[in-house]
Amino acid sequence: MARSGIPTAERIIAAANKLFYNDGIRSVSVDAVAAKVGVTKRTLYYHFKSKDDLVAAYLAGRDQPNLALFRQWFDAAAGGLPAKVEAIFRNLARSARHPKWKGCGFLRTSAELANMPGHPAIRIGAAHKKKFEEWLREVFAAEGIADPLQLARQILLLLDGSFAVVLLHRDASYMETAGEAAHQLIEAALPRHRRSRRVVRGA
């Protein structure tokens, strides 16, 4: 236990989270993480057997907070289901406009470890994406959508695709465009009696 009252392992993960997300996992050494925490490398290895274990812990620590944030944005949004899902994209676009935004940590890690499919961090990242997909599937099923899994996967593809394009162009409007596409897909998939009522001009 550190003098701050925060367990040493938690402090190590917090430091790794900042360094790995900002600079990438390959460019950040175990020494750099230990130095940021103010512990010896021996202490770090006491809590984490290897850098691979630390990378896995870094992603595992992002899993539930990220999912909870998506649900929070969804629940707080006004309007029906299409608007609520679109709100996730709009909020991500706002985050992407911050100068320290570096994209999706799960996708960036998977890209860095593309030649290591058995890496524990890859499994954690894949599980994270599956959890988001399953959450959407449950939401869509509750709304009576005929094929909720297919729609959930379409929305996930829009989300992850927008992560990649926004990171490439540094233009968060792509995230908003993906949100509009998600809105249209969900609106079209809803049972007719649950679709948003639109005012027809000239009526």
N, C-alpha and C positions, 0 to 999 in steps of 0.2 A: 504494500500500500504506500503510495506517494504521500509526501507531506501535505499536498493539496487536498487530500482526502479522496481523490479519484484514483481508482486502482491503476497500477502501472500498465496492465494490458490494455485498458481502455484508452489511456494516454497514448500508447504506441499506435493503436488503431486510428485514433483521431489525427495523429501526425501523418501516418501513412495515407489517410484519406485525402488530406490536403496536398501532399506531395505527389502521390500517384495520379490524382485527378488533374492537377495543374501541369505536371511535367511528363506524365506517362510512366508506366511501371518499369520499362526497360532502362530508362535514363536515371531512375532514382535507385541508389544503392541502399543496402541495409545500413551502412555507416551513416548515410544522410538522414535516415529515419531516426536512428539512435541519437544522432547529434541534435536533431530538432526536439526530441523528447527530453534530452539531457540525461540519458542513461548510457551505460556501456553496451557494446555489441553483445557481450556475454549475457547481460541482463535481458536484452531483446530476445536472444536465442533461448533463454530460459522459458520465455512465454510463447515463443513461436519457433518451431523446430527448423524452419527454413523460410526463405523469402517467398516461396510458393504458398506456404501456409499463411503468411502475412497478407499476400495479395488476395487470397481467398477470404480472409477475415475482413479485409477492406471492402470487398464487394458484398459480403454477407451483411455488413453493417449498413449498407445503403439500401438493402432490399426492402424491409418493412417501412422505413421512413418515406421512400419514394412511392410505394403503393398507397400509403396512408395519405400522402399529399395529393395524389391523383383522385382518390375518393373524396377528399376534402373539397377540391375544386369542383368535382362533379356535384356533390351535395349542395354546395353554396350557390351554384348557378341557377338563375331563373329560367323558366320555360320548361318545355317538354324534354324528352330523352335526346332528340337530336341536338338541341341547344346545350344540354348538360355535357354531352361528350365533346362537342365543339369547344366548350369552355376549357377543357383540358389542354387543347392545342393553343388556345389564346393565352392561357397562363404560361405555357411553356415558351411561347413566342416572347412574352414579356421577360421571362428569365433569360432567354437567348440574347436579348439586347444588352444584358449586363456585360461589361468588358471582361469579366473573369469567367464567363460561361465557356465551357470547353466540350459541350455535347453530352452524350450519354456515356457515363462511365462504364456501363456494362458492354456497350457496343465497341467502345474504344479498346477495352481490355481484350475482347474477343478478337479484334483485328490484330493486336500485338501478339496474341498467342495463337494465331491461326494455324501454325504448324505444330501445335500441341493440343489436339482435340481432347485428350484425356486429362488435361489440367483441371484441378478442382475449381478454379475460378471460372472456367468455361461452363462447368456444370451448374455453378451457382448463377451465372448470367442467364443460361438457358432456362433454369427453373424460375428466375425472376420474370422473364418474358412470358412464360407459360402461366404464371399466377395472374398477370395482367390480362392475358387472353381469357383465362377461365373466369375471372371476375366479370369481364365484359359479356362473356357467354351467358352467365347467370342473369345479368341485368337484362340482356336481350330476350332470354327465354321467359323471364317474368313479364315482359311486355307482349308476349304472344308472337314474337317473330318466328317465322317458319324454320329458318336454318340459322340459329343463333351462333353456332360455331363458325360457320363460313363468314358471317358478318364480323364476328370478333376478330378473325384472322385478317380480314380486309382492313379493319381499323388499325390493327397492330402494324400491318405493312405500311399504311399511311403514316403512322407515327414514327416508326423507325426510319422510313425513307426520308421523312422531313428532318429528322435528326441529322442524317448524313448530308443532305443538300444544304441545310442551313449552316452546318459546320464548314462546308466547302465554300459557299458564297458569302458567308457572314451577312446573310439577309434573312431576318426573322419572318419576313412576310411569307416565305415559303411555308412556314409552319401554320400560318393563318390560312393560306390557301388549302393546305391539307385538311385543316379543320372544317373548312367549307365543304370539301369533298366528303368528309366523314358525315357531316350533317345531311347531305343529299342522299348518301347511301342508306343511312338509318331511316330517314323520312320515307324513302321508297320501300323499305323493307317492313315498315310498321303495318299492322292490320289497318284497313281503311278507316275504321271508326276511331283509331288512336292517332291518326295523322293530324298535323297542325292545320287549323282552319286558315285558309288564305283568302284575303279580300280580293275579289276580281274587279279590276278597274273598269269602270263604265257600267257596272251592274246596277 
